Amino acid sequence: MFRGVLPSHNIPPDAELSPSNGICLLPGPIRSSVSWHFPSPPGNVKQLLLCREVNHFSKCSVNMSQWNQVQQLEIKFLEQVDQFYDDNFPMEIRHLLAQWIETQDWEVASNNETMATILLQNLLIQLDEQLGRVSKEKNLLLIHNLKRIRKVLQGKFHGNPMHVAVVISNCLREERRILAAANMPIQGPLEKSLQSSSVSERQRNVEHKVSAIKNSVQMTEQDTKYLEDLQDEFDYRYKTIQTMDQGDKNSILVNQEVLTLQEMLNSLDFKRKETLSKMTQIVNETDLLMNSMLLEELQDWKKRQQIACIGGPLHNGLDQLQNCFTLLAESLFQLRQQLEKLQEQSTKMTYEGDPIPAQRAHLLERATFLIYNLFKNSFVVERQPCMPTHPQRPMVLKTLIQFTVKLRLLIKLPELNYQVKVKASIDKNVSTLSNRRFVLCGTHVKAMSSEESSNGSLSVEFRHLQPKEMKCSTGSKGNEGCHMVTEELHSITFETQICLYGLTINLETSSLPVVMISNVSQLPNAWASIIWYNVSTNDSQNLVFFNNPPSVTLGQLLEVMSWQFSSYVGRGLNSEQLNMLAEKLTVQSNYNDGHLTWAKFCKEHLPGKTFTFWTWLEAILDLIKKHILPLWIDGYIMGFVSKEKERLLLKDKMPGTFLLRFSESHLGGITFTWVDQSENGEVRFHSVEPYNKGRLSALPFADILRDYKVIMAENVPENPLKYLYPDIPKDKAFGKHYSSQPCEVSRPTERGDKGYVPSVFIPISTIRSDSTEPQSPSDLLPMSPSAYAVLRENLSPTTIETAMNSPYSAE
């Protein structure tokens, strides 16, 4: 969000000060004052403009389906998009190369160094082509920006091409999540709390007060300089009198000069008291602002980060917090410098009732304490620990697999660049929590620098840390002799020391709790633990949380479940889908009421099933991600609908109307049900045996829907699927997802390549005419079209049906 400069406000002194009281001059030499300058504050953080505001870019590319949708979003969603585009992947490049970027498989490249290297080279080639085009147009600004971007990308990712694939993949995924959120009519309780108007109002108040404090310190800086000038003038006049002869000192002119000096001293005393009063008020207001608003704002950001880690809305506002922390730190350091100058002035000239000796030490102590407190809260984990191979499952770490984590110091001072070394460790001082012990391998000490971030913030990113389990007391390796528990939480701690302007400050911060796994099969349950922890508590370090995990409201949990779909597979859940999930978890259909326990979510089997609710849901997410993602994103999979509701929806529809839903009895299965009518007009429903990932690996689901055949009684095999619920022609819905054109049946005499008869997989089911219950279909039946044609010519449908139902047929 872009805001203008806030107006300044003068801070009135605590009390009315009068210079009328006479002050006795103290004779003695007065040394000249020495002035020293506090470094000027760093420049403003660069803010990117959204590409739709750059008219020149509008003609650069076409057919950018996802990017075009993004640019049509409301401003509140555009602000979210603006947050995750930086110099790692500038928005200009996203816009210029939108069509090319969206046709590359960045997710696969993020785990394949060879493919990532090729894509990075192609990305640079694409940039060179754009440079050649804009050079002809003589657009100097755009040419300059593209050259800079190319240099940054090549320098940053040349030695780590997989990282750019991870960055772009994450950006595209976040775009899909934001698009999904924008299209959802429901806003859950957690998201509502994050977008509270009172929170936004507090942010504005914090920024306003920080700006006012900064302006007040600038005014006391002028006051300090005025005092210095006034004291220098007094010093000069006083020394002039001191050098006069004794006879001249009794003259009327000298007497008048003494009166002038007395008035100057009165004015000096008044100004010292006024300046100290202003400084006291600055310290009071800074103390109040930090403890009542700024630290609360920081805690809110940390809670938003927790929510974002489990799929919720992106957390933003860290740059605004950095601006506030930095301005306050600069103001406090400048205030300390002013107090030191006052001390110098008091040393050179003091008098009875001088306020500086009485007040300066206490003010300096308070300002120093505020600086310590500010620094201790400014050391934050900007990006939580995450394995690059599983970017959507942060805080789950696998032994001997590298993970990344990024830290930031919210106080951005140029003197600290490359001077702050951060050390990472795991499970510091928590020896009683677990029998398992871990160490971090790889580079665990690094210096913070402004080059680690696109906006110049003081950051450090650890990219090569690996957790390794230590040997157990029995002498066997930890990951062999100890049982991995996915409810066991661990903490990664970061330590550093700041030495600045004579102060030494030790800082420490920790990641959110992480779960350690030894096998990727433990990932689903580990991720369930991460979800439950971060939706249940604001405590960032409760490592014994699962000794007695609290319950959560059903409304909150279902909101988080929708986030799993929007963040992982690009489309969240609507109210009807959430109602179905609520019914599976509880008898209540109103999912905004009631609570749910950890055991109900992840440990107890569903009624009549051999798996838990979370295992069932995670298998569906995996199925969508790997096999039916485009269909899910298009919204053509109803997915979560009970059999009863399914029949209610279909009963009044045209014969051949079907819908797609996830199986409730098979893990990771999807099925379709269609409606037709018997000869006497009776409505019938048919559900095919669920397709799992094994079957979908052999044939794409869209092709199955296109080629599916049913053999019923003596009828010729036909495809019963005509309209996707409610009334969308099947080919209109799925046509763009067909992997090939349907094959015409070939005669055996028509030779295929290399003398073979062409063959395809044909999904076929049989339905007996003497039964009202649908039969389970066979598996995908591998049969060549020509062979099937011969069967049709020489065998009756009844014979074919008998063979298909034989115990020796492929099941």
C-alpha positions in Angstrom: 0.0 0.0 0.0 1.4 3.4 -0.9 1.1 6.2 1.6 2.3 9.8 1.5 4.4 11.6 4.1 2.6 12.2 7.3 2.5 15.8 8.8 4.8 16.6 11.6 3.6 17.6 15.1 5.5 19.8 17.6 5.6 18.2 21.1 4.9 20.8 23.8 7.2 20.8 26.9 5.9 19.2 30.1 6.0 22.4 32.1 6.1 26.2 31.6 9.7 27.4 32.1 10.5 31.0 33.1 13.9 32.7 32.5 13.1 35.5 35.0 15.0 34.0 37.9 18.4 35.5 38.3 21.4 33.1 37.8 24.8 33.6 39.2 27.5 33.5 36.6 30.3 31.0 37.3 33.7 32.4 36.2 36.1 30.2 34.4 37.2 29.3 30.9 34.7 28.0 28.5 36.0 25.5 25.8 34.7 25.6 22.3 32.0 23.1 21.4 32.7 20.2 19.1 29.9 19.1 16.8 29.6 15.6 15.2 27.0 14.3 12.8 24.7 11.3 13.0 24.5 9.3 9.7 21.6 10.2 7.5 18.8 7.5 7.3 18.8 5.1 4.4 16.7 5.7 1.4 13.1 4.6 1.1 12.3 1.0 0.2 11.6 0.6 -3.5 8.0 -0.2 -4.3 7.0 -2.0 -7.5 4.0 -0.8 -9.6 1.6 -3.3 -10.9 2.2 -4.1 -14.5 -1.3 -3.2 -15.6 -0.4 0.4 -14.8 2.5 0.4 -17.2 0.9 1.1 -20.6 3.9 0.2 -22.6 3.8 -3.4 -21.4 0.2 -3.9 -22.6 1.2 -4.8 -26.1 4.1 -7.2 -25.3 2.2 -10.5 -25.0 -1.1 -12.1 -25.7 -3.1 -15.2 -24.6 -1.9 -14.9 -21.0 -4.8 -16.7 -19.4 -3.6 -16.7 -15.8 -1.8 -13.4 -15.9 -4.8 -11.7 -17.6 -7.0 -13.0 -14.8 -4.6 -11.7 -12.2 -4.7 -8.2 -13.7 -8.5 -8.1 -13.5 -8.5 -8.7 -9.8 -9.7 -6.2 -7.2 -7.1 -3.9 -5.7 -7.0 -5.9 -2.4 -5.9 -9.0 -4.3 -3.6 -7.1 -6.5 -1.8 -5.9 -3.4 -1.2 -9.5 -2.4 0.2 -10.2 -5.8 2.5 -7.2 -5.5 4.0 -8.6 -2.3 5.6 -11.7 -3.7 7.2 -10.2 -6.8 10.7 -8.8 -6.2 14.2 -8.9 -7.7 14.2 -12.7 -7.4 11.5 -12.7 -10.0 10.5 -9.2 -11.1 7.0 -8.5 -12.1 8.2 -6.9 -15.3 9.5 -10.3 -16.4 6.3 -12.0 -15.4 4.4 -9.6 -17.6 6.7 -9.5 -20.6 7.2 -13.3 -20.8 3.8 -14.3 -19.4 2.8 -16.7 -22.2 6.2 -18.4 -22.3 6.5 -18.7 -18.5 3.0 -20.3 -18.2 3.9 -23.0 -20.7 7.0 -24.2 -18.8 7.0 -26.9 -16.1 8.8 -25.0 -13.3 7.6 -27.4 -10.6 9.4 -30.3 -12.2 12.5 -28.2 -12.9 12.6 -27.2 -9.2 13.7 -30.8 -8.5 15.7 -31.4 -11.7 19.0 -29.4 -12.1 19.5 -30.2 -15.7 16.0 -29.0 -16.7 16.3 -26.0 -14.4 19.6 -25.0 -16.1 18.0 -25.2 -19.5 15.0 -23.2 -18.4 17.2 -20.5 -16.9 19.2 -20.2 -20.1 16.0 -20.0 -22.1 14.7 -17.4 -19.7 17.8 -15.3 -20.4 17.4 -15.8 -24.1 13.8 -14.7 -23.9 15.0 -11.6 -22.1 17.6 -10.9 -24.8 14.9 -11.1 -27.4 12.8 -8.5 -25.5 15.9 -6.3 -25.2 16.4 -6.4 -28.9 12.7 -5.4 -29.5 12.7 -2.5 -27.0 16.1 -1.3 -28.3 14.5 -0.7 -31.7 11.8 1.4 -29.9 14.5 3.4 -28.2 12.8 3.1 -24.8 15.8 4.1 -22.7 14.1 3.5 -19.3 12.9 0.0 -20.2 16.2 -0.9 -21.8 18.0 0.1 -18.6 15.6 -1.9 -16.4 15.8 -5.0 -18.5 19.6 -5.0 -18.6 19.6 -4.6 -14.8 17.1 -7.4 -14.4 19.1 -9.7 -16.6 22.3 -9.0 -14.8 20.6 -9.6 -11.4 19.0 -12.9 -12.5 22.2 -14.2 -14.1 24.3 -13.3 -11.0 21.8 -14.6 -8.5 20.9 -17.9 -10.1 23.9 -18.9 -12.2 25.2 -21.3 -9.6 21.8 -22.4 -8.4 19.4 -22.7 -11.3 16.9 -24.9 -9.4 16.3 -21.9 -7.1 14.8 -19.8 -9.9 12.5 -22.7 -10.8 11.4 -22.8 -7.2 10.8 -19.0 -7.1 8.8 -19.0 -10.3 6.8 -22.1 -9.4 5.9 -20.5 -6.1 4.8 -17.3 -7.7 2.6 -19.1 -10.2 1.1 -21.2 -7.4 0.4 -18.1 -5.3 -1.3 -16.5 -8.3 -3.6 -19.5 -8.6 -4.3 -19.4 -4.9 -5.2 -15.7 -5.0 -7.4 -16.2 -8.1 -9.1 -19.1 -6.2 -9.6 -16.9 -3.1 -11.0 -14.1 -5.3 -13.6 -16.4 -6.8 -14.7 -17.8 -3.5 -17.9 -16.2 -2.1 -17.1 -17.4 1.4 -14.6 -15.8 3.8 -13.8 -17.9 6.8 -13.4 -16.7 10.4 -9.6 -16.8 10.3 -9.3 -14.8 7.1 -11.8 -12.3 8.5 -9.8 -11.8 11.6 -6.6 -11.2 9.5 -8.4 -8.5 7.4 -10.0 -6.7 10.4 -10.5 -3.0 9.8 -9.1 -2.3 13.3 -5.8 -3.9 12.4 -5.5 -1.7 9.3 -6.3 1.3 11.5 -3.6 0.4 14.0 -1.1 0.0 11.2 -1.9 3.5 10.0 -1.6 4.8 13.6 1.7 3.2 14.1 3.1 4.7 10.9 1.7 8.1 11.9 3.2 8.0 15.4 6.6 6.8 14.2 6.7 9.7 11.7 5.7 12.1 14.4 8.5 10.8 16.7 11.0 11.1 13.9 10.0 14.7 13.2 10.2 15.5 17.0 13.7 14.2 17.1 14.7 16.4 14.2 13.3 19.4 16.1 15.3 18.5 19.2 18.3 18.2 16.9 17.7 21.8 15.9 17.3 22.7 19.6 20.6 21.1 20.5 22.3 23.0 17.7 20.7 26.2 18.9 21.9 25.6 22.4 25.4 25.0 21.1 25.4 28.2 19.1 23.9 30.1 22.1 26.6 28.7 24.4 29.3 29.6 21.9 28.1 33.2 21.8 27.9 33.3 25.5 31.4 31.9 25.7 32.8 34.6 23.4 31.1 37.5 25.2 32.2 36.1 28.6 35.8 35.7 27.5 35.7 39.3 26.1 34.8 40.6 29.5 37.4 38.5 31.2 40.1 40.0 29.1 39.2 43.6 30.0 41.2 45.7 32.4 39.9 46.2 35.9 39.1 49.8 35.2 37.1 49.0 32.2 35.0 46.4 34.1 33.3 49.2 36.1 32.1 51.1 33.0 28.5 51.4 32.1 29.1 49.5 28.9 30.5 46.6 30.7 27.6 46.6 33.2 25.2 46.4 30.2 27.2 43.5 28.8 26.9 41.7 32.1 23.2 42.1 32.0 23.1 40.8 28.5 25.1 37.7 29.6 22.7 37.2 32.5 19.8 37.3 30.0 21.6 34.9 27.7 22.2 32.5 30.6 18.6 32.6 31.6 17.6 31.9 28.0 20.2 29.1 27.9 18.8 27.5 31.1 15.2 27.8 29.7 16.2 26.2 26.4 18.1 23.4 28.2 15.0 22.6 30.3 12.7 22.8 27.3 14.9 20.6 25.2 15.2 17.9 28.0 11.4 18.1 28.4 10.9 17.4 24.7 13.4 14.5 24.9 11.5 13.1 27.9 8.3 13.2 26.0 9.9 11.6 23.0 11.1 8.7 25.1 7.7 8.4 26.8 5.9 8.3 23.5 8.4 5.8 22.0 8.0 3.5 25.0 4.3 3.7 24.8 4.3 3.1 21.0 6.6 0.1 21.2 4.7 -1.7 23.9 1.1 -0.9 23.1 1.1 -0.9 19.3 4.4 -1.7 17.4 5.0 -5.0 19.2 1.4 -5.9 18.8 1.7 -5.3 15.1 4.7 -7.5 15.0 2.8 -10.3 16.8 0.0 -9.9 14.3 2.5 -10.3 11.5 3.8 -13.5 13.1 0.3 -14.9 13.3 -0.3 -14.0 9.7 2.9 -15.8 8.8 1.6 -18.9 10.7 -1.6 -18.8 8.7 0.2 -18.3 5.4 2.5 -21.3 6.1 -0.5 -23.6 6.2 -2.0 -22.3 3.0 -3.8 -19.1 4.1 -3.5 -15.6 2.6 0.0 -14.3 2.0 1.4 -12.4 5.0 2.6 -8.9 4.1 3.4 -5.9 6.1 7.0 -6.8 7.0 8.4 -4.0 4.9 6.2 -1.5 6.7 7.3 -2.9 10.1 10.9 -2.6 9.0 10.3 1.0 8.1 8.9 1.7 11.6 11.6 -0.3 13.4 14.3 1.5 11.4 12.9 5.0 11.9 12.5 4.4 15.7 16.1 3.0 15.9 17.5 6.0 14.0 15.5 8.3 16.2 16.7 6.7 19.5 20.3 6.7 18.3 20.0 10.3 17.3 18.5 11.1 20.7 21.4 9.4 22.4 23.8 11.5 20.3 21.9 14.6 21.3 22.2 13.7 25.0 25.9 13.2 24.6 26.1 16.7 23.1 24.2 18.1 26.0 26.6 16.4 28.3 29.5 18.0 26.5 27.8 21.4 26.8 27.2 20.9 30.5 30.8 19.9 31.0 32.0 23.1 29.3 29.6 25.3 31.2 27.4 24.5 34.2 25.7 26.4 36.9 23.5 26.0 39.9 20.2 24.4 38.9 21.7 23.1 35.6 19.0 20.5 34.4 21.5 18.4 32.3 23.3 16.6 35.1 20.0 15.9 36.9 18.1 14.4 33.9 20.5 13.3 31.2 21.7 10.1 32.7 18.2 8.8 33.3 17.1 9.7 29.8 20.1 8.0 28.3 19.4 4.9 30.3 15.8 4.8 29.1 16.7 5.4 25.5 19.4 2.7 25.6 16.9 0.2 27.1 14.4 1.0 24.3 17.2 0.4 21.7 17.9 -3.0 23.3 14.3 -3.9 23.3 13.8 -2.7 19.7 16.7 -4.8 18.5 15.6 -7.9 20.3 12.2 -7.8 18.7 13.6 -6.9 15.2 15.3 -10.3 14.6 12.7 -12.4 12.9 12.4 -15.5 10.7 11.2 -14.0 7.4 10.7 -17.4 5.7 10.2 -20.5 7.8 12.3 -23.7 7.3 11.2 -25.5 4.1 12.6 -28.2 1.9 12.8 -26.9 -1.7 11.4 -30.3 -2.9 8.2 -29.6 -1.0 7.6 -25.9 -1.1 3.9 -26.2 0.0 4.8 -28.2 3.1 7.0 -25.9 5.2 8.2 -26.8 8.7 8.4 -30.5 7.7 12.1 -31.5 7.4 13.5 -34.8 6.3 16.8 -36.0 7.7 19.8 -35.5 5.4 17.7 -33.4 3.0 18.6 -29.7 2.6 16.2 -27.0 3.6 16.2 -23.3 3.4 15.3 -20.6 5.9 15.5 -16.8 5.8 16.0 -14.3 8.6 15.7 -10.5 8.6 16.8 -7.7 10.9 14.0 -5.2 10.8 16.4 -2.4 11.7 18.1 -1.5 8.4 21.3 0.5 9.1 24.1 0.6 6.6 26.7 0.2 9.4 25.5 -3.4 10.0 25.9 -4.7 6.4 28.1 -7.8 6.4 28.9 -7.2 10.1 26.2 -9.4 11.7 27.0 -13.1 11.7 24.1 -15.5 12.4 24.6 -19.0 13.8 21.9 -21.7 13.4 21.3 -24.6 15.8 18.6 -27.1 16.5 16.9 -27.9 19.8 18.9 -25.6 21.9 18.4 -26.2 25.6 15.5 -28.6 25.1 17.2 -31.8 26.1 14.3 -33.1 28.2 11.7 -33.0 25.4 12.8 -36.0 23.3 15.1 -38.9 23.2 16.0 -38.0 19.6 18.9 -35.7 19.0 19.7 -33.7 15.9 22.5 -31.6 14.6 22.6 -29.3 11.6 25.1 -30.1 8.9 26.2 -27.7 6.2 26.9 -24.0 6.4 25.3 -23.0 9.7 27.1 -19.6 10.2 26.5 -16.7 7.7 26.7 -13.0 7.6 23.6 -10.8 7.0 23.7 -8.5 4.1 21.5 -6.2 2.1 22.2 -8.2 -1.1 20.2 -11.1 0.2 16.9 -9.3 -0.5 15.6 -7.3 -3.4 14.5 -4.4 -1.3 17.9 -4.0 0.4 16.8 -5.3 3.8 19.4 -6.8 6.1 18.8 -10.5 5.6 20.5 -13.9 5.6 19.2 -17.0 3.9 20.6 -20.5 4.8 20.2 -22.7 1.8 22.4 -25.7 2.6 21.4 -26.8 6.1 20.7 -30.5 6.6 19.3 -32.1 9.8 21.1 -35.2 10.9 20.0 -37.5 13.7 22.6 -38.3 16.2 23.3 -41.8 17.5 21.1 -43.1 20.3 22.6 -44.2 23.6 22.3 -47.8 22.4 24.9 -47.1 19.8 22.7 -47.5 16.8 22.0 -44.7 14.4 19.2 -42.4 15.5 17.1 -42.8 12.3 17.3 -46.5 12.6 17.1 -47.1 16.3 14.6 -44.4 17.3 11.0 -44.2 16.2 10.1 -41.2 14.2 7.1 -39.5 15.8 5.2 -37.0 13.6 3.7 -35.3 16.7 7.2 -34.5 18.1 8.1 -30.9 17.6 11.6 -29.4 17.3 12.9 -25.8 17.1 15.7 -24.2 15.0 17.4 -21.4 16.9 19.4 -18.5 15.4 21.8 -16.3 17.4 23.8 -13.2 16.6 25.4 -10.2 18.2 25.1 -6.5 17.3 28.0 -4.1 18.1 27.0 -0.6 17.2 27.8 2.9 18.6 29.3 1.4 21.7 26.5 -1.0 22.4 26.7 -4.8 22.3 23.4 -6.6 21.9 22.9 -10.3 21.8 19.9 -11.4 19.7 18.1 -14.8 19.5 15.1 -16.0 17.6 13.6 -19.3 16.7 11.6 -20.8 13.9 8.1 -22.1 14.3 8.1 -25.7 15.5 9.2 -28.2 12.9 8.5 -31.9 12.5 11.4 -34.2 11.6 10.7 -37.2 9.4 13.0 -39.9 8.1 10.9 -41.1 5.2 8.7 -39.2 2.7 5.8 -41.5 3.6 5.6 -39.7 6.9 5.0 -36.4 5.2 1.2 -36.4 5.3 0.9 -37.0 9.0 3.7 -34.6 9.7 1.9 -31.9 7.7 -1.3 -32.6 9.7 0.7 -31.8 12.8 1.9 -28.6 11.4 -1.6 -27.6 10.4 -3.1 -28.4 13.8 -0.4 -26.5 15.7 -0.6 -23.3 13.7 -4.3 -23.1 13.6 -4.6 -23.8 17.3 -2.1 -21.6 19.0 -0.3 -18.3 18.7 2.5 -19.6 20.9 5.5 -19.9 18.6 7.6 -22.2 20.9 5.2 -24.7 22.6 7.3 -27.9 21.8 5.1 -30.0 24.1 1.9 -29.0 22.3 0.9 -32.5 21.4 1.0 -33.7 25.0 -2.4 -32.2 25.2 -3.5 -30.8 21.9 -6.5 -28.4 22.1 -9.5 -28.7 19.9 -10.4 -26.2 17.2 -13.6 -24.9 15.9 -15.0 -26.8 13.0 -15.4 -23.6 11.0 -11.7 -22.8 11.4 -10.6 -26.3 10.4 -12.7 -26.4 7.3 -11.4 -23.0 6.3 -7.9 -24.4 6.6 -8.9 -27.4 4.6 -10.1 -25.2 1.8 -6.7 -23.4 1.9 -5.0 -26.8 1.4 -6.8 -27.1 -1.9 -6.4 -23.5 -3.0 -2.6 -23.4 -2.2 -1.7 -27.0 -3.3 -4.0 -27.6 -6.3 -5.1 -24.1 -7.2 -8.8 -24.1 -6.3 -10.5 -23.9 -2.9 -13.7 -25.4 -1.7 -17.1 -23.9 -1.9 -19.8 -24.0 0.8 -21.4 -27.2 -0.5 -18.1 -29.0 -0.6 -17.3 -27.8 2.9 -20.7 -29.0 4.1 -20.0 -32.5 2.9 -16.6 -32.5 4.7 -18.4 -31.3 7.9 -20.8 -34.2 7.6 -18.0 -36.6 7.4 -16.4 -35.2 10.5 -19.5 -34.7 12.5 -23.3 -35.1 12.4 -23.6 -31.3 12.3 -24.3 -29.9 8.8 -23.6 -26.3 9.9 -19.8 -26.3 9.9 -19.5 -22.9 11.7 -20.5 -24.5 15.0 -18.9 -27.0 17.3 -15.3 -28.2 17.9 -13.1 -30.9 16.6 -10.4 -32.8 18.4 -7.0 -33.8 17.1 -7.8 -37.5 17.4 -11.0 -37.1 15.3 -9.0 -35.3 12.6 -5.9 -37.4 12.3 -5.9 -40.5 14.6 -9.4 -42.1 14.7 -10.6 -44.0 11.6 -13.7 -42.8 9.9 -16.8 -44.9 10.7 -16.6 -48.2 8.8 -13.3 -47.3 7.2 -9.7 -48.3 7.7 -8.3 -44.8 7.4 -8.6 -41.4 9.1 -10.2 -38.3 7.7 -6.9 -36.6 7.0 -5.5 -39.7 5.3 -8.5 -39.7 3.0 -8.3 -36.0 2.3 -4.5 -36.0 1.7 -4.9 -38.9 -0.8 -7.5 -36.8 -2.7 -5.0 -33.8 -2.8 -2.3 -36.1 -4.2 -4.7 -37.5 -6.8 -5.7 -34.0 -8.0 -2.1 -32.8 -8.1 -0.7 -35.6 -10.1 -3.6 -36.7 -12.4 -6.6 -34.4 -12.7 -5.2 -30.9 -11.9 -6.5 -29.1 -15.0 -10.0 -30.5 -14.5 -10.0 -29.4 -10.9 -8.8 -25.9 -11.6 -11.5 -25.5 -14.2 -14.2 -26.3 -11.6 -15.6 -29.3 -13.4 -15.1 -31.7 -10.5 -17.8 -31.5 -7.9 -15.7 -33.8 -5.8 -17.2 -33.6 -2.4 -20.8 -34.8 -2.6 -22.4 -37.7 -0.8 -24.2 -40.4 -2.7 -27.5 -39.2 -1.4 -27.0 -35.7 -2.5 -25.6 -36.9 -5.8 -28.8 -38.8 -6.7 -30.9 -35.8 -5.5 -29.0 -33.6 -8.0 -29.2 -36.0 -10.9 -32.7 -37.4 -10.7 -34.4 -34.6 -12.6 -31.7 -34.1 -15.2 -31.6 -35.3 -18.8 -30.4 -38.9 -19.4 -26.7 -39.0 -19.8 -26.1 -36.2 -17.2 -23.2 -37.1 -15.0 -21.0 -35.6 -12.3 -17.6 -36.4 -10.9 -17.0 -37.1 -7.2 -14.3 -38.4 -5.0 -14.7 -41.9 -3.6 -15.6 -42.2 0.1 -14.6 -45.8 0.4 -11.4 -45.8 -1.7 -8.3 -43.8 -0.9 -7.4 -41.4 -3.7 -10.2 -42.5 -5.9 -12.5 -40.6 -8.3 -15.7 -41.8 -9.9 -18.5 -40.6 -12.0 -22.2 -41.2 -11.7 -24.7 -40.8 -14.5 -28.5 -40.9 -14.8 -30.7 -42.7 -17.4 -34.1 -44.1 -17.6 -35.4 -47.7 -18.1 -37.9 -48.6 -20.8 -40.7 -48.0 -18.3 -39.4 -44.6 -17.5 -37.8 -45.5 -14.2 -34.9 -43.2 -13.2 -31.6 -45.2 -12.8 -28.2 -44.2 -11.4 -24.9 -45.8 -12.4 -21.6 -45.3 -10.6 -18.4 -46.6 -12.0 -15.8 -48.2 -9.9 -13.4 -45.4 -8.7 -10.3 -44.7 -10.7 -7.1 -44.5 -8.6 -3.7 -43.1 -9.5 -2.6 -46.5 -10.9 -5.3 -46.6 -13.5 -5.0 -42.8 -14.2 -1.3 -43.3 -14.9 -2.3 -45.5 -17.8 -4.9 -43.2 -19.4 -5.8 -39.5 -18.7 -9.1 -39.0 -17.0 -10.4 -36.7 -19.7 -9.7 -39.4 -22.3 -11.5 -41.9 -20.1 -14.6 -39.7 -20.0 -14.4 -39.3 -23.8 -13.9 -43.0 -24.6 -15.9 -44.7 -21.9 -18.2 -47.4 -23.1 -21.0 -49.4 -21.5 -22.3 -52.8 -22.8 -25.8 -53.3 -21.7 -27.8 -56.4 -22.6 -27.8 -56.8 -26.4 -27.0 -53.2 -27.2 -24.0 -51.9 -29.0 -21.4 -50.4 -26.7 -22.0 -46.7 -26.3 -20.8 -43.8 -24.2 -23.5 -42.9 -21.7 -21.9 -39.7 -20.6 -23.5 -36.8 -22.5 -23.7 -33.7 -20.2 -21.6 -32.7 -17.2 -23.9 -31.5 -14.4 -25.9 -29.5 -14.7 -26.2 -29.3 -18.5 -22.7 -28.7 -20.0 -22.0 -30.8 -23.1 -19.2 -33.2 -22.3 -16.9 -32.2 -25.1 -17.3 -28.6 -24.4 -16.2 -29.1 -20.8 -13.4 -31.5 -21.4 -12.5 -31.1 -25.0 -9.4 -29.0 -24.4 -8.0 -31.6 -22.0 -8.2 -34.6 -24.4 -4.7 -35.9 -25.0 -5.4 -37.2 -28.5 -8.2 -37.6 -31.0 -10.4 -40.7 -30.5 -9.1 -43.6 -32.6 -11.3 -45.1 -35.2 -11.6 -48.9 -35.1 -9.1 -50.5 -37.5 -9.5 -53.7 -39.5 -6.9 -56.4 -38.8 -5.7 -56.1 -42.4 -4.8 -52.5 -41.9 -1.2 -52.6 -40.9 0.2 -50.3 -38.2 3.7 -49.1 -37.7 6.4 -51.8 -38.1 3.7 -54.4 -39.0 1.8 -54.2 -35.7 -2.0 -53.6 -35.4 -2.6 -50.2 -33.7 -3.9 -50.5 -30.1 -5.5 -48.3 -27.6 -6.9 -48.6 -24.0 -10.7 -48.6 -23.9 -12.5 -48.2 -20.6 -15.6 -50.5 -20.7 -18.2 -51.4 -18.2 -21.1 -53.9 -18.4 -24.5 -53.5 -16.9 -26.8 -56.5 -16.7 -30.4 -55.9 -17.8 -31.8 -58.1 -15.0 -30.4 -56.1 -12.2 -31.3 -52.6 -10.9 -28.0 -52.3 -9.1 -25.0 -51.0 -11.0 -22.2 -53.5 -11.5 -18.6 -52.8 -10.8 -16.8 -52.3 -14.1 -13.7 -54.0 -15.2 -10.3 -52.3 -15.0 -9.1 -50.4 -18.1 -9.3 -53.2 -20.7 -6.3 -53.2 -23.1 -7.9 -54.2 -26.5 -6.9 -53.0 -29.9 -9.7 -51.4 -32.0 -9.2 -53.9 -34.7 -9.5 -56.9 -32.4 -12.6 -55.4 -30.8 -14.1 -55.0 -34.3 -13.5 -58.7 -35.0 -15.1 -59.7 -31.7 -18.2 -57.6 -32.6 -18.5 -59.3 -36.0 -18.1 -62.9 -34.7 -19.5 -62.9 -31.2 -22.8 -61.6 -29.8 -22.8 -59.0 -27.1 -24.0 -61.6 -24.6 -21.0 -63.8 -25.3 -18.6 -60.8 -24.9 -20.4 -59.9 -21.6 -20.0 -63.4 -20.3 -16.3 -63.4 -21.1 -15.8 -60.1 -19.4 -17.4 -61.4 -16.2 -15.4 -64.6 -16.3 -13.2 -65.2 -13.2 -10.3 -65.4 -15.7 -10.9 -62.0 -17.2 -8.7 -59.0 -16.2 -10.1 -57.4 -13.0 
